[in-house]
Amino acid sequence: MRGVTSIPGHFKANGYRVVGGGKVNHHMPGFNRRTDWDEYFDQVFDSHYQDKLARGLDVSDFQWPEGFPLNRIPAVKSFSKPPRNAKEFDWGAWDKTDRVMGDGKMIDWAVKFLARPPKEPFFLAAGIYRPHLPFYAPRKYFEMYPPDQITLPPMKADDLDDLPEAGREMAAIRRGDYELVMKSGKYRELLQAYLASISFGDALIGRLLDALDAGPVANNTIIVFWSDHGWHLGEKQHLHKFTLWERSTRIPFIVVAPGVTPPGVRNGKPVGAIDIFPTLNELCGLPAVAGLDGTSLVPLLRNPTLDWKRPAITTSGRGNHALRSERWRYIRYVNGDEELYDHANDPNEWTNLAEKPEFTQVKSELGKWLPKKDAAPLKR
């Protein structure tokens, strides 16, 4: 994106040694502006299809190797629709060690960097791909979650009944993928693979943090841990992301800043990934970047009890926005449709309160934080 200042680009311009690896911006070619980095460890793909794509090879004639897909769904094997993208719609255990998997190789690279960090200040971005389709992980992580012992996500059979038209349309995105999994009897296997992928990712994060602790800069390094989105596993009859509900928009988010963050504190204030850039600028004493819509979280990191009025905002599709306060989620679609959920009493977002007159004031107060104008699409 021309003319857009990135986080690594800004740190590089201000004297940092900037290195990255794995999935940081996106896993497809062309999304990672290499001039923003001093060094980059290219993502190593476990997926046969994505590996060919990343290497610029022709994927129009892609065929599954012998033994794949591991989920043994005939429609995936034959590249039918659904699923929407059969070439990555797979999951299963690999008889490989952590370090042989693509994410494991990236972590090995990052561990070596932390063992001998540069003398100048550095910025390290380690992008772990898991969990992401295809859900491949070493077998030991699958064995942690026997399918018949998995606790199923909470669901409500008539959960779509009180949604406005725009909400039902959003829930229907890739509905065929969900229906295929259920029809194939593979739902518990999918859950097992998703959980295994998360535990694999957790183990890799542990290796990275152990390496930081064992190295010379543990007490002078800021750590930010986050994800790009959540995932529906059948809630609102939806599989994947691409929604404005809690399941899709809530992410893990941890900040450790030596001398700033009190240890062991968990904060329920709503913040967003859009706040990471200005927060890092303030923590590191870098100059501000014009045009950032996020806000620095440093005051909240210093004082977790700070009164924090600002809700977190998520946009999916131009003009479709969700606002999340500590108690409420308010969704307004581009056509004016609305949803309102009370998380104090409805953590699963089963009851849409938007049409009830007693909540008009709640919507009005939250609505003040919606964008006054939606930006035009950015030209590449």
C-alpha positions in Angstrom: 0.0 0.0 0.0 1.8 3.1 -1.3 2.4 5.9 1.1 1.3 3.9 4.2 3.8 3.8 7.1 4.1 0.4 8.7 5.2 -0.5 12.2 8.5 -2.1 11.1 9.1 0.6 8.5 8.7 3.3 11.2 11.1 1.5 13.6 13.6 1.0 10.8 13.5 4.7 10.0 14.2 5.5 13.6 17.4 3.5 14.1 16.2 0.0 15.0 17.5 -3.2 13.6 14.2 -4.6 12.2 13.8 -8.3 11.5 10.8 -10.5 10.9 9.8 -14.0 10.0 6.8 -16.2 9.2 3.3 -14.8 8.8 3.4 -11.2 9.9 1.3 -9.3 7.3 -0.2 -12.1 5.3 0.9 -15.5 4.0 0.4 -14.8 0.3 3.1 -13.2 -1.9 3.0 -9.5 -2.4 1.7 -8.5 1.0 5.0 -8.0 2.7 6.9 -4.8 1.7 10.5 -6.0 2.0 12.0 -2.5 2.3 10.4 -2.3 5.7 12.8 -5.0 7.0 16.6 -5.3 7.5 16.2 -9.1 7.4 13.2 -11.5 6.8 12.9 -15.2 7.3 10.4 -16.3 4.7 7.5 -18.4 5.9 8.0 -22.1 5.5 4.7 -23.7 4.4 3.4 -27.1 5.5 0.5 -26.8 3.1 1.3 -28.2 -0.4 -0.9 -25.7 -2.2 0.3 -22.6 -0.3 3.9 -23.7 -0.7 3.5 -23.8 -4.5 1.7 -20.5 -4.5 4.4 -18.8 -2.4 7.1 -19.9 -4.7 5.2 -18.4 -7.7 4.4 -21.8 -9.2 1.3 -22.5 -11.3 -1.5 -23.8 -8.9 -4.2 -24.2 -11.5 -3.3 -27.9 -11.9 -2.8 -28.5 -8.1 -3.5 -32.1 -7.0 -3.3 -33.5 -3.5 -0.2 -35.6 -2.9 -0.7 -39.3 -2.0 -2.4 -39.7 1.4 -3.9 -36.2 1.3 -6.3 -34.6 2.2 -5.9 -36.0 5.7 -9.5 -35.3 6.6 -10.6 -37.7 3.9 -13.6 -35.6 2.8 -14.4 -36.6 -0.8 -15.5 -33.0 -1.7 -12.1 -31.7 -0.6 -10.2 -34.4 -2.5 -12.2 -33.6 -5.7 -11.9 -29.8 -5.2 -15.7 -29.4 -5.1 -17.7 -26.4 -3.8 -18.3 -26.5 -1.0 -15.8 -26.0 0.5 -15.1 -22.5 -0.7 -11.3 -23.2 -1.0 -10.8 -27.0 -1.0 -7.1 -26.6 -1.6 -6.5 -25.5 2.0 -9.6 -27.1 3.7 -7.8 -29.9 5.4 -6.6 -30.9 8.9 -4.8 -33.8 10.5 -1.8 -35.0 12.5 1.7 -35.0 11.1 4.3 -37.5 12.3 6.9 -34.7 12.6 8.6 -32.9 15.4 7.8 -29.2 16.3 11.1 -28.0 14.8 10.5 -29.7 11.4 7.2 -28.0 10.9 7.2 -24.6 9.2 6.4 -22.6 12.3 9.1 -24.5 14.2 11.7 -23.5 11.7 10.8 -19.9 12.0 11.0 -20.1 15.8 14.4 -21.7 15.5 15.5 -18.7 13.5 14.1 -16.3 16.1 15.7 -18.2 19.0 19.1 -17.8 17.3 18.5 -14.1 16.9 17.6 -13.6 20.5 20.7 -15.6 21.7 22.9 -13.0 20.0 20.9 -9.8 19.6 22.4 -6.8 17.8 24.0 -3.9 19.8 21.5 -1.4 18.5 17.8 -1.4 19.5 15.9 -4.1 17.7 12.4 -4.9 16.5 11.6 -8.6 16.1 8.3 -9.9 14.6 7.8 -13.6 14.8 4.7 -14.6 12.9 3.3 -18.0 13.9 0.9 -19.4 11.2 -1.1 -21.7 13.5 -3.9 -21.9 14.0 -4.9 -21.5 10.4 -6.3 -23.8 7.7 -5.0 -26.3 6.9 -4.9 -27.4 10.6 -1.7 -29.4 10.5 0.3 -30.0 13.7 2.5 -32.7 15.2 0.5 -35.8 16.4 1.3 -35.3 20.1 -1.0 -32.2 20.1 -3.8 -34.1 18.5 -3.5 -36.7 21.2 -4.1 -34.1 23.9 -7.7 -33.8 22.6 -9.5 -37.1 22.1 -12.5 -36.2 19.9 -15.0 -37.9 22.2 -13.8 -35.9 25.2 -13.9 -32.4 23.6 -16.4 -29.9 25.1 -18.5 -28.6 22.2 -18.9 -24.8 21.7 -22.2 -23.5 23.2 -24.8 -23.1 20.5 -28.5 -22.2 20.2 -30.6 -23.8 17.5 -32.6 -20.7 16.7 -29.7 -18.3 17.1 -30.3 -16.7 13.7 -34.0 -15.9 14.2 -33.6 -12.5 15.8 -30.9 -11.3 13.4 -31.6 -8.6 10.8 -31.2 -9.3 7.1 -27.6 -8.0 7.0 -26.6 -10.2 10.0 -28.1 -13.3 8.4 -26.2 -12.6 5.2 -23.0 -12.2 7.2 -23.6 -15.5 9.0 -24.2 -17.2 5.7 -20.7 -16.4 4.3 -19.1 -19.9 3.6 -22.2 -21.6 5.2 -21.5 -24.4 2.8 -18.2 -25.2 4.5 -20.0 -25.6 7.9 -22.7 -27.8 6.4 -20.2 -30.0 4.6 -18.3 -30.6 7.9 -21.5 -31.5 9.7 -22.8 -33.7 6.8 -19.5 -35.5 6.7 -19.5 -36.3 10.4 -16.2 -34.5 10.8 -17.1 -31.8 13.3 -15.3 -33.3 16.4 -12.2 -34.0 14.2 -12.3 -30.3 13.1 -12.4 -29.2 16.7 -9.6 -31.5 17.7 -7.4 -30.1 14.9 -8.2 -26.5 15.8 -7.3 -27.1 19.5 -4.2 -29.1 18.5 -3.1 -26.2 16.3 -3.5 -23.7 19.2 -1.5 -25.9 21.6 1.2 -26.3 19.0 1.3 -22.5 18.7 1.4 -22.1 22.5 4.4 -24.4 22.7 6.2 -22.4 20.1 5.5 -19.2 22.0 7.0 -20.9 25.1 10.2 -21.7 23.2 10.5 -18.1 22.1 9.9 -16.7 25.6 12.4 -19.2 27.1 15.0 -18.0 24.6 14.3 -14.3 25.5 14.6 -15.1 29.2 17.9 -17.0 28.6 19.4 -14.2 26.6 21.0 -10.8 27.5 18.0 -8.5 26.8 15.1 -10.0 28.7 14.8 -7.1 31.1 14.8 -4.5 28.4 12.5 -5.9 25.8 8.8 -5.1 25.3 6.7 -8.1 24.4 3.4 -7.8 22.5 1.4 -11.0 21.8 -1.7 -10.9 19.7 -3.7 -12.6 17.0 -5.4 -11.3 13.8 -8.9 -12.6 14.5 -11.0 -15.2 16.2 -12.9 -18.1 14.6 -16.5 -19.4 14.5 -16.8 -23.2 15.0 -20.5 -23.4 14.2 -21.8 -20.5 16.4 -24.5 -18.8 14.4 -24.2 -21.6 11.9 -20.9 -20.1 10.7 -17.5 -21.5 10.1 -14.5 -19.2 9.6 -14.1 -15.5 10.4 -15.7 -12.7 8.3 -18.2 -11.6 11.0 -18.7 -8.8 13.5 -19.6 -11.0 16.5 -17.5 -11.8 19.5 -16.3 -15.2 18.2 -14.7 -13.6 15.2 -13.4 -10.3 16.6 -12.1 -11.1 20.0 -8.3 -11.9 20.1 -5.7 -12.7 22.8 -3.7 -9.6 23.5 -0.9 -9.4 26.0 1.6 -6.5 26.6 4.7 -6.8 28.8 6.6 -3.6 29.1 9.5 -3.5 31.7 9.0 -0.7 34.2 5.5 0.0 32.9 3.2 -3.0 33.2 2.5 -4.4 36.7 3.1 -8.2 36.6 0.1 -10.6 36.5 -2.6 -8.0 35.7 -5.6 -8.9 33.6 -7.6 -6.0 32.2 -11.1 -6.1 30.9 -11.1 -2.8 29.1 -11.8 -3.0 25.4 -8.9 -2.2 23.1 -8.0 -3.1 19.5 -5.1 -4.1 17.4 -5.4 -0.7 15.8 -3.9 0.6 19.1 -0.7 -1.3 18.9 1.2 1.2 16.6 0.7 4.3 18.8 1.3 2.3 21.9 4.7 1.1 20.7 5.6 4.6 19.6 5.0 5.9 23.1 6.7 3.0 24.9 9.8 3.3 22.7 9.9 7.1 22.5 9.4 7.1 18.8 7.9 10.1 17.0 4.1 9.9 16.4 2.8 8.9 13.0 0.2 11.2 11.4 -3.2 9.7 10.6 -3.3 6.8 13.0 -6.8 6.1 14.2 -5.8 4.1 17.2 -4.9 5.5 20.6 -1.9 4.7 22.9 -2.6 2.2 25.6 0.3 3.3 27.8 -1.9 5.1 30.3 -4.0 2.0 30.7 -0.9 -0.2 30.9 0.4 1.9 33.8 -2.9 2.1 35.6 -5.3 -0.8 34.8 -8.0 0.8 36.9 -8.1 3.9 34.7 -11.5 5.0 33.6 -11.6 3.9 29.9 -14.6 5.1 27.9 -13.4 4.3 24.4 -15.0 1.1 22.9 -13.1 -1.1 20.5 -14.2 -0.9 16.9 -14.1 -3.6 14.2 -15.0 -3.2 10.6 -15.8 -6.0 8.1 -16.8 -4.8 4.7 -17.1 -1.1 4.1 -19.7 0.5 6.3 -20.2 -2.5 8.6 -19.0 -1.8 12.1 -19.1 -3.3 15.6 -18.4 -1.4 18.8 -17.4 -3.4 21.9 -17.5 -1.8 25.4 -16.9 -3.6 28.6 -20.6 -4.6 28.7 -22.1 -4.1 25.2 -21.6 -5.1 21.6 -23.3 -2.8 19.1 -23.3 -3.7 15.4 -24.5 -1.3 12.7 -24.4 -2.5 9.1 -24.1 -0.3 6.0 -27.9 -0.7 5.3 -28.8 0.5 8.8 -29.5 -2.9 10.3 -28.6 -3.2 14.0 -27.7 -5.7 16.7 -27.1 -5.1 20.4 -25.8 -7.7 22.9 -25.5 -7.4 26.7 -22.4 -9.3 27.6 -23.1 -9.0 31.3 -26.1 -11.4 30.8 -25.5 -12.8 27.3 -21.9 -13.7 26.7 -22.8 -15.9 23.8 -24.7 -13.1 22.0 -27.8 -15.1 21.7 -30.3 -12.3 22.2 -30.4 -9.3 19.9 -31.8 -6.3 21.9 -31.5 -3.7 19.2 -35.3 -3.5 18.5 -36.2 -3.1 22.2 -37.0 0.6 22.9 -35.5 0.5 26.4 -32.1 0.2 24.9 -32.3 3.2 22.5 -30.1 5.3 24.8 -27.4 2.5 25.0 -27.3 2.4 21.2 -27.2 6.2 21.0 -24.2 6.5 23.4 -22.3 3.7 21.6 -23.2 5.1 18.2 -21.2 8.3 18.9 -18.0 6.3 18.4 -18.9 5.1 14.9 -16.9 6.6 12.0 -18.5 9.8 10.8 -17.3 8.9 7.3 -16.1 5.6 5.8 -12.8 6.0 4.0 -12.7 5.2 0.3 -11.0 1.9 -0.6 -7.2 2.3 -0.8 -5.7 2.0 -4.2 -2.7 -0.3 -4.6 
